[in-house]
Amino acid sequence: MKSRCGYKCHVIEAQSHELREGGFFTEFFIEEHDAIGAMETRSYLPDTFPTQDAAIEAGIQAERQRTYVRLSAYRGRNTQEDRDI
C-alpha cells in the first residue's frame, strides 16, 4: 500500500510493507523539484507498526518533520547571511 501527498513544494510518497513475523514497516521517498529537475531521497523508519495505515501515516509525518526542519535551517541560515551583508 502507498500514499502520495504534497508538502511545501515537495512530493512525499510512503509505502508500507508487511513483515514475515507480523506487522508493517514503512519506507518513504521525497521528491524535491527545482529549475534543474527533480531529486529523490529514500528513507525508512526502523519501527514496526500494527497496520498499513499506521505505517503510512508515520512515514508521511516523519518526512514532513524532516522537511520542515531542513527548510527552517535553510531559512535561518539565509536570514543570518542577509544580516551579515
Phi, psi and omega in degrees: 000143178217162179216141177238142176209157177265146177206115176048056178065023176236160174244125179252131174236127177243137178234138176255147180227136181280139177268146179301321182278004178106151181088186184222153169237166182232143168237151183219153182234147172232132176256124176250120182256137174217190184295335182278326183160216182230145176237134180247134177241136182245136178217171173213161176259135181284353182282160170250152185231150184288334183225162176297318181298319179295321179294316179298311181299319179296320178296316179295316180295320179297317181288324175299315180296316180296319179294317179300314181296316181297315179292323178296319178295319179297314179297319179297319179295317179295320179298317179294318179297321179297323179291327183287342184281000000 
